[in-house]
Amino acid sequence: MFDKVLVANRGEIAVRVMRACKELGVSTVAVYSEADKHGGHVRYADEAYNIGPARAADSYLDHETVIETAKKADADAIHPGYGFLAENATFAAKVETHDDISWVGPTAKSMEQLGEKTKARSVMQEADVPIVPGTTDPAESAEAVREFGAEYGYPVAIKAEGGGGGRGMKVVESEDEVEEQFASAKREGEAYFDNDSVYLERYLENPRHIEVQILADKQGNVRHLGERDCSLQRRHQKVVEEGPSPALSDALRERIGDAARRGVEATDYVNAGTVEFLVEDGEFFFLEVNTRIQVEHTVTEQLTGIDIVKWQLRIAAGEELSFSQDDVELSGHAMEFRINAENAAEEFQPANEGRLETYDPPGGIGIRLDDALRQGDDLVTDYDSMIAKLIVHAADRGECLARSKRALAEYDLEGVVTIIPFHRLMLEDEQFVAGEHTTKYLDEHLDHDRIAEAQEKWGTDEEATAAQEEAEVTEREFTVEVNGKRFDVNLEERGAPAVPTPDTGGGGRERPPQAKGGESGETAGSGSVEIPEGGESIEVEMQGTILSVTVEEGDEVAPGDVVCVLEAMKMENDIEAERGGTVSQVLVEEGESVDMGDVIVVLE
């Protein structure tokens, strides 16, 4: 087994990996950006190193810096968690070149073969695993999308080869949308996965999303650990996962499990992975392979009693799986609820700031919490919106639903808006309780007025709680960095006020107040804002990064026209003009970070 593992990630998944390491007697190393210097994973690790500014490309995605930090810390393995570098074959290959550092995950070759979606489709087709009609080579142009749509009909799904979790996926409803959605899918693929290649699939209208957990060792043993149902999604992003699936018969469950195992065995795959399928009208189709640990791996762990992260580490260290396929048994029912800092009543808009004034999660039999934040922590909005994961296990689905109701009602969290009210609504929703929902249910069928009512009924007053002043304390905590390595220093002074904690919520550079109509001030770009009488200043409503600017000075825009595309919380957001007019100033550039309220375009 390894002596020291560097976890190349942040937040709850970093803490999850570190907990597994500690139970195996392995020391842990955290890496963190400037935005995360007070993060929970930094506190939990045995050592922590600063690897750069808030922008992920300059910190968590910086290959050389992560590897050099592993060397500096004398780590003998790197675990990537999920997201960031977890499915980056180039990074995995770089780690593999170092004899003294092991990669905890599939080989770079396997990641290229299965992580790239078009290659994975070809492999599965050869292994006699059903696939959705689509392309096995990248689509090179928008014209290829038109040709595919003419042959198979619309809607058509355009998917980034390196994508996952709905990122880099665009649905084309008609030929009129081809150009825009093709460009958007390629742009997201490049931004999130450093790969702008896309492929095409027939878009199934009302499928269930079923995935099978896989473990494979270096000795050629492959085991599947049962399935998870991830059909409750908004904009292709999962919010609740459960297992076993209420939609599968025993016969279909066995066929899907066998197909997943057969497909993986054909690739010489090693370590953990997930084979995802779409199920519709009794048929199942291969969707993709996630060559990493999944957010929802916790569901399978509760059902099987198998610690998947520990097995990732053991397999990477050369150990053989100690259980057979017949030894894998599913016990009871489990659900995972993603506790995201989002307002479900506002189209799941992510929070742009907040502090956990109160954080008291539920407990009791069958309750598991995976988190990293603690009471008093500021929300970091530079990456994703997840605060925690609540996992509930019970003897059967009925008891699991009842226990989940109890747990969510106990979850006392104030200071940050969350989707807990949405989860509580789902546990009273007839279609979800009956297990009859599909991937389209939230976006196309659920009455969104009910979400607003749930938010009003069960939501927290984050503004009022955030305004509360902190009590005086005499114990002072300092974070000291020496050559990039983090140290915690605790000092106690009697009768002294507390030292304010630096604001790390945004992670970006400070900005002066933005100008409103008729005023002027500094902007996200350079220079001052001059808003003509009767003109319009277009502001951003959340912190993020400008992916593209679609207008230039002198352009005429109409109400509803898109002027910029903003990436926030791993999703693209169109910034539109409300009234229209002539563009007099463009104050941002592609790749620039902006904060909520920044003026980006001025119209006259």
N, C-alpha and C positions, 0 to 999 in steps of 0.2 A: 504494500500500500504506500501511497505517497506520504511525504513528510509535510509538505506545504502546498496549498492550492491557491492560486490567484483567481478570483471570481471576476470575470470581465463583464460586469453588469451592475445594476443598481436596484434599489427598492426591495420589494418583498421577495422577488426571485433570488436576489443575491443573498438575503438572509436565509431563505429556504435551503440554498446550497451550503451555506456556512454551517447551518445546524446539522446537516447530514455529515459534513466533514468532522465536526466536533465529536459526534457520536462514534466516528471511526478513528478518533485520536489524531486527526489531521489539523495542522494549523492553517489559518486562513488569512488571505491578503485581500483588502478592498482597494478598488480604484475609484476615484471620484472627480467630478468636474467642479468648477467654482460654484455652480448652482447647488451642488449636493454636499458641500463641505460639512453641513450639519445633518446629513442624512442618516437614517436608521442603519443602513448597511455599513456605514463608516463606523458607527458606534459599536456595532456587533463584532466586527472583525478583530483579529489579533493585531494586524498592522493595516495601515491605510496610506495611500499615496495619491497626491494630486496629479492628475494627468492632463489638465488643460482647462480652457474656458467652457462656458455653458453649452455652446454649440456642439452637438454630438459629433459632427465631422472632425472637430478639433480636439476631441477628448475620447469618448467611448468608442468611436469608429476609427481612431488613429492606430493603424496596425503596428507601426514601429514603436510608438510610445508604449502601447500595452505590453508588447514583447520585451522591450527594454526594462520596463518596470518589473516584469516577472523575473528577469535576470538580476536586477538590483536587489529584489527581495529574496533571492535564492529560492523561488518557488519552483517545484518540479512538475507542476501541471497547471493548465489553464482550463477553467470551466466557463463557457460563455453564457449559461442561462438560456433565455429565449429573447428574440429581438436582437438589435444591434449586430454583433458579429456572429451570432449563433449559426446562421446558415450561409456564411460567407466562405466559399471554398478557397478563395485566394488566401484569406487569413489562416484558415486551417492548414493549408499547404505550407505557409511560412512557419507555423508552429512546428509542423512535422519535420522540418529541416533541422531543428535543434534537438540533438540527441539527449540533452539533459532536461527538456521540457516536453511533457506529454499533453496531447490534445484530448480533452474529455468530450468525445462525440464521435460521429461517423468520420471516416476518412475523407479527405478532400475529394478523392475520386468518386466515392459514393455520393457525396454532396453534389458534385457536378452531374452525376448520372440521374439522381432522383430529385435533387433540389431544383434543378432546372426543369420546369414543368413539361416542356415538349419532349425532352429526353425521357422523363419519367413515364409519359404516356406511351412511348414506343416500347419501353421495357415491360410495362404492364400488359400491353397488347400481346407481346411475345410470350408472356407467362400465362396467357389465357385468362386475364382479369378484364372484365367488361369495362369499357371506357365510354365517356360521353362523346358523341360525334364531334370532331374538331380537328385542328391541325396538329401535326407532329413536328412541324418546322416553324420557326418564327415567322410572323406576319411582317412583311417588309414595308408595307404601305397601306394607306387607307383604302386603296383600290382592292387589296386582298380582302378587306372586311366586306366591301360591297359584293364581291364575287361569292364570298361565303354566305352572306345574307340572301343572295339570289338563289343559292342552291338549297340552303336549309331553312330559310325564312328568318324573320325577326321575332323576338329579340335575340341579339348575339352578345355573348360575353367576351370582352377583351381583357386578358389577364397578363400581368407582368410575370415573366418567367421566374424571377426571384421573389415573387410576392407571397402573401399569406395574410390571414386574418382580415380579408376584404380590402387590404391596401394594394393599390396598383390594379384594381379590378374596376372596369367600367361596363355598364350595360347599355347597348345600343338598341333603342326601341324602334328606330326607323332609319332609312337611308340618309335623312336630313341630319342625323346626329353623328354620322360616321367620322367626319374630319375632326370635330371637337373632341369626341370621346377617345379616338385613337391617339391624338396628341396628348391628352390628359393622362391616359394609362401609361404611355411611354415616359412622360414627365415624372409621374409618381414612382415608376420603377427605377428611374435614374436617381431620384432624390432619396429614396428609402433603401434601395438594395444595390445601388451602383451598377445597375443593369437595366437598360431601356428596352430590351427585347420583350416582345409580347406574343401571345398565341391566342387562338380563337376557339370557342366552344359553343355548341348549341346551348342556349340558356333554358334550363328546365323551369317550368312555370310554378310548380308547388311541391318542391322536394323536401324531404327530411335530410338533415346533415348528420351523418353517422361517421364516427371515426374509431379506429381500432389501435390500441396501444401495443407497441412492439418492443421487445428487448432481444438483442442478438449479441452473442459473445464472439471472441476471436477464434474459438474452436469450431465454429460453424453451427452452433445451436441457436435456433430461433423460437421464441415463444410469443404468443399473443395473449394479452391480459384482459380480453373482453372489450366491449364497445362502450362509447359514450355518445349520447344524443346532444347535439349542439344546435338544435334547430331554432331556438329562441334568439333571434339576431335583429339588430337594427343597423341598416346600411351595411350589411354583410359582416358586421362585427358582433361576436358572441357576447351575451350578457348573462345567460344562465345555462349551465351544462349539467347533465345528469346521466346516471347509468344505473341499471341497464336501460336501454331505450324502451319506452312504452309502446313504440310503433312496430317493433320487430316480433315476428313469430320465432319460435325456437328453431325452426328449419332455416329461416332466412338468416337468423343470427349465426348459425353454424356455417352457412355458405359464405357470409361476409368475412367471418374470422379466418376461415380456410383460405379465402382469396387473398387477404392481407398477408398472411404468413407465406403463402406461395409466391406472391410478388416480391416480397423482401428476400426470400431465400434465393431468388434468381439473380440477386445483385451483389452477393457477398457482403451484405450490409453488416455493420458492427455498431453496437451501442443502442441507445433509445431512439425511437422514432414513432411517428403516427401516420397511419394510412387512412386517408379521408375518402368517404364515399357520399354520393347523393342517392337517395332512395325515393322512388316514385312508382306508385301502382304495382308494388310487389317486385319491381326490378331495381337493381343497384348498379351504379356506375362509378368507376374510379375517378376521383377528383384530383388528389395530389398527395405527395408524401412530405410531411414536415420532418426534416432531418435534425431534430432537436427535441428537447423537453417542451411540453405544451403548458400553457397557463393552467389548463384544466386537468393536468395529470393527477391532481389531488383526489379527484373523483375515483379514479382507478385504484389509488392507494388505499382509500377507505373501503372499497369493495373487496380487494384482494388481500390486504395486509402486507403488500409488497412495497418496500421503499424504493421507488424508481430511481431517485437521485443517488442513493447509495449504490445501486447496481450500476449506474452510469460510471461512478468512480471505480468500482470493483472491476468492471469490464475493461475500462481504460488501463487499469493496472495489470491486466492479463488474467484475471480470475475467470473461471468457468461458471456458467449458470448452475445453481445447485438444485433447481427444481425442474420437473418435466412439465409438458403441456397438460397432462392429466392432473398434476398437482394444483393447477390454477383453478380456483373456485371463487365464484362471486357470492358475497354474503350481503343480503339486504339491498338497500337502495341508497344512493347518495346524490346530493345536488351541490353545485357550487354557484354562489352568487357573487358576481364581481361588484365590489363596492367602489364605484367610480365617482370622482368629483365632477359630476355632470348634472345638469338640470333637465330631467326627462321631459318636463312640461315645455321646455324651450328647444325642442328637437335634439335633446341630449347634448346641448351646448356645454362644452367643458368650462369649469370654473377657471378664472384667470388669476385668482388670488384667494387667500384665506388662511386661517390658522385654526388648528384643532384646539379650541378653547376647552371642550369636553371631549374625551375619548374613552368610553367605557364599553368595550365589546361584550357580547353575551358569552355565557359559559354553560356548563352542565353536560350531561351525557350526550354523546353523539355530536358535539360541537367542536369544530377546528377553525382556528383563525390563522391565516398566513398574512403577515403584514410587516411593516418596517417603521411606520410613523408612530409617534407617541403623543400623548397630550401635551400641548404647548408648541408642537412643531408647526412650522410654516409649510404651506403647500408649495411644492416645486412644480411649476407648470411648463417647464421646458421640454418635457419628454412625453409622458402619457398621463392619463387621468386616474389611474388606479391607485386607490388608497389601501385596499385590503381585499382579501378573498375570504368569504364565509363559506365553509364547507359543512354540510349537515348529513349525518348518516343515521339510518334507522332500519328497522327490520323489513319494512316494505315501503312502497311509494306513498301510501296513505299516511303512515306514521311519519314519513320523511316530510311530507307537506305540512302536517300539523306541527312538527318540531321546528320547521323552518319559519312558520308563522310566529311561534314563540320566540325564536332567536332574533328575528328581525325586529320584533316589537321591543326586545330588550336592548337592542343596539343603541346606545346613547352617544350621539355624535353631534356636536354643535360647533359652529364657526365656519363650516364649509358645507356648501350644498352637495348632496349626494343623490344617487338613484335608489336609495333604500325605500322611499315611498313607492317607486315604480315596482320594486320587487314585492312589496306587500300587496300591491294591486294585483300582480300576477297570481299570487297565491289565493286570490278570491275570483280569478277569471275562469269562467266555465270551460273555455276551450283549452287553456293551459292545464287546469286541474284534470281534465279528461285525457290529457296527453295527445290531443288532436291537432296541435299547432304545427305549422310548417315554417320554413325560413322566410316566407312572405307575410306571416301573420302580423308582426309589429308594424311593418312599413305600409301594408296595404289594407288591413282588415280591422285592426284594433281602433276603437273610437278614441282619438287623442284627447277629447274633452275629459275622458275618464282619468287620463294621466295627470291633467291639470288639477282635477279634483283631489287625486291622491296626494299630489305635491302640497296642496293647500292643507289637507287633513293631517298629513304625517311629516311634512317637511320641517326643517329647522330654520330658525330665524338667524341666519348666519351674520347678517349685518349688525344686529343688536349684540350678539355674543362677541363679535370681533371687536366691538367698541369698548368692551370691558378692559379696565386697566389691570395690569399684573400686580400682584401683591409684592411688597418689599421682601427681599431675601438677603440672607447674609452669606450664603455659600455661593462662590463665584466659579464658573467653569470657563476655562480658556482653551482655545484650540491653537496650537503652535505648530508651524510647519518649518522643518529643517531639511533643506535639499529636497523638497517635494514630499517628504514623508510626514504624516500627521501624528501629532502627539496630543493627548488630553491632559490638561493640568487643572486640578481642583484646589482652590484656595478658599479660606474662610476668614471673614473679617466681621467682628462684632459691631453692630450698630451702623452698618453702612448700607446704602441703597444698592439695588441690583445693577449690574452692568448690562445695558441693553444688548440683546442678541442682534448681530448684523442681519439686515434684511436679505434673505436669499431666495425670496419667492420667485422673482423673475429671472435672475441670473444674467440679465443683459445689462447694457450700460445705462446709466441714469439719463433721464430725459427731462427737460423743462416742461412746464405745462403747455398744452397745445392751445392754439388760438381757436376761438369760436368766430361766428360771423361778425365781420367788421373790425376784428382785432388782428394783431400780428404777434408772432412769436417764433421760436425755433421749432423745427419740424424733424420728422424722422429722416429727412434728407438734409440738405444744406440750405442755408439762406433763411428768409423769413416768409411767413404766410401773408399774402395780400389777398384778401377776399373781397371782390368787387361788391358793390351794393346790389342786393338781390341775387348774389351768387350762392354757390353751395360748396361747403368743404366736406369731402368724403373721408370718414374716419374708419379705423378698424375697431372691431368690437371685442377683440381678444388678442393676446400675445401670440406671436408666431413669426414665420419667415415668408417673405415674398417669393413665390415660385415664378410668377411671370407678371409683367405689366403689359396690358393689352391696348393702351392708348398712348398718344403722344400729344405734346402741346399743339393746339390748333385743331384737334379732332373734334367733330361734333358727336355727342352722345345723347341717346334718348333715355327716358326713365326705364330702369331695369337693365340697361346695358352693363356688362361686366367690364370694370376698369382694371382690376388686379385679381390675381389668384393667390390666396393666402393659405399656407400650410400651418395648421394648428392641431396638436394632439394627434398627429399622424393621419390627418384627413385634409383634403382640399376644400377650401371655402371660397366661393365667388363673392367678391366685393362689388356691389352694384351701385349705380347712380340712382338717386331717388327721384330727382326732378329733371335732370338732363341739362344740356347746355354745351358751351364750348370750353374745352380743356385749356386753362390758362397756366397751370403749374402741375408738374408731376414731381413728387417729392421723395419717391423711393425708387430703388433699383432692384433687379432680380438678385435674390440671395441675401437681401438685407433683413435684419431682425427688426420687428416693430412691437410696440407695446399697445395695450388697449387705450384708445382715445387718440392715437397718433393720426394726424392728418396726412393722407397719402396723395390725394388729388384735389385740385381746386378747379371749380367750374365757374364760368361767367355767363 
